[in-house]
Amino acid sequence: MQAQQAYDAGRPTDWFSGLELPFLLLAVFFAFRTATALKGGAFGKGMLLLAWGFAVMAIGHLLMQAKMMLNMDVLAMVLGESFGAAVWIVALVITWGLSWLGFQSIYKASKG
């Protein structure tokens, strides 16, 4: 097993990857805001499902940044290696599932 390299804060690619978090949080904020403005219905329901999918994704990206920049695997620390990995996979499936359901709802509503 290879030892992980210490984090080098000077790499431009890492700074750019860190910029994703504020923009992702803005996307989550506006997704929930849009879902609220649509006040239910098929479009509102679809947007709400998308917003929850984005929220789960944002948490996952925050955890990825902690692992990359701080060398801290939060899920493994809290839940253990195996269960942490399983939770990660479940979160991915939840993100994809909510996104699919949201887009499906919006697609159905757009067809009339």
C-alpha positions as CSV (number, residue, x, y, z in Angstrom):
1,M,0.0,0.0,0.0
2,Q,1.4,3.4,-0.9
3,A,1.7,6.2,1.6
4,Q,-0.3,9.2,0.8
5,Q,1.5,12.3,-0.1
6,A,1.2,15.3,2.1
7,Y,-1.2,17.9,0.8
8,D,0.5,20.7,-1.2
9,A,-1.7,23.8,-0.9
10,G,0.2,25.5,-3.7
11,R,-1.2,23.4,-6.5
12,P,-3.5,25.5,-8.7
13,T,-5.7,22.6,-9.5
14,D,-6.5,22.1,-5.8
15,W,-7.4,25.8,-5.5
16,F,-9.8,25.5,-8.4
17,S,-11.3,22.3,-7.0
18,G,-11.9,24.2,-3.7
19,L,-13.8,26.9,-5.6
20,E,-16.5,24.3,-6.5
21,L,-17.9,24.4,-3.0
22,P,-19.2,27.9,-2.9
23,F,-20.7,27.5,-6.3
24,L,-22.3,24.2,-5.4
25,L,-23.8,25.7,-2.3
26,L,-25.2,28.5,-4.4
27,A,-26.7,25.9,-6.8
28,V,-28.3,24.1,-3.8
29,F,-29.7,27.3,-2.4
30,F,-31.2,28.4,-5.7
31,A,-32.6,24.9,-6.4
32,F,-34.5,25.0,-3.1
33,R,-35.5,28.6,-3.8
34,T,-36.8,27.7,-7.3
35,A,-38.7,24.7,-5.9
36,T,-40.4,26.9,-3.3
37,A,-41.3,29.5,-5.9
38,L,-42.9,26.8,-8.1
39,K,-45.3,26.0,-5.1
40,G,-45.7,22.3,-5.7
41,G,-47.1,20.8,-8.8
42,A,-45.1,18.6,-11.1
43,F,-42.5,21.2,-11.8
44,G,-42.1,22.1,-8.2
45,K,-42.0,18.5,-7.1
46,G,-39.3,17.7,-9.7
47,M,-37.3,20.7,-8.7
48,L,-37.5,19.8,-5.0
49,L,-36.2,16.3,-5.8
50,L,-33.4,17.8,-7.8
51,A,-32.6,20.2,-4.9
52,W,-32.3,17.3,-2.5
53,G,-30.1,15.4,-4.9
54,F,-27.9,18.5,-5.2
55,A,-27.8,18.8,-1.4
56,V,-26.6,15.2,-1.0
57,M,-24.1,15.8,-3.8
58,A,-22.8,19.0,-2.0
59,I,-22.2,17.0,1.2
60,G,-20.3,14.4,-0.8
61,H,-18.2,17.1,-2.4
62,L,-17.5,18.6,0.9
63,L,-16.3,15.2,2.2
64,M,-14.1,14.8,-0.9
65,Q,-12.5,18.2,-0.4
66,A,-11.8,17.3,3.3
67,K,-10.2,14.1,2.2
68,M,-8.1,15.7,-0.6
69,M,-7.1,18.9,1.2
70,L,-6.9,17.8,4.9
71,N,-6.2,14.1,4.3
72,M,-9.2,13.4,6.5
73,D,-11.7,10.7,5.5
74,V,-14.6,11.7,7.6
75,L,-16.9,8.7,6.8
76,A,-14.1,6.3,7.6
77,M,-13.3,8.1,10.8
78,V,-16.9,8.1,12.0
79,L,-18.3,4.9,10.5
80,G,-15.2,2.7,9.8
81,E,-13.6,1.9,6.5
82,S,-16.2,-0.7,5.2
83,F,-19.4,1.0,6.4
84,G,-18.1,4.4,5.4
85,A,-17.4,3.1,1.9
86,A,-20.9,1.6,1.8
87,V,-22.5,4.8,2.9
88,W,-20.6,6.7,0.2
89,I,-22.0,4.3,-2.5
90,V,-25.6,4.7,-1.0
91,A,-25.2,8.5,-1.1
92,L,-24.2,8.3,-4.8
93,V,-27.2,6.2,-5.6
94,I,-29.5,8.6,-3.7
95,T,-28.0,11.5,-5.6
96,W,-28.5,9.8,-8.9
97,G,-32.0,8.5,-8.0
98,L,-33.3,11.9,-6.8
99,S,-31.9,13.6,-9.9
100,W,-33.5,11.0,-12.1
101,L,-36.8,11.3,-10.4
102,G,-36.7,15.1,-10.5
103,F,-35.9,15.3,-14.2
104,Q,-38.5,12.6,-14.8
105,S,-41.2,14.6,-13.0
106,I,-40.2,17.8,-14.9
107,Y,-40.1,15.9,-18.2
108,K,-43.6,14.4,-17.6
109,A,-45.0,17.8,-16.7
110,S,-43.5,19.4,-19.8
111,K,-45.3,16.9,-22.0
112,G,-48.6,18.0,-20.6
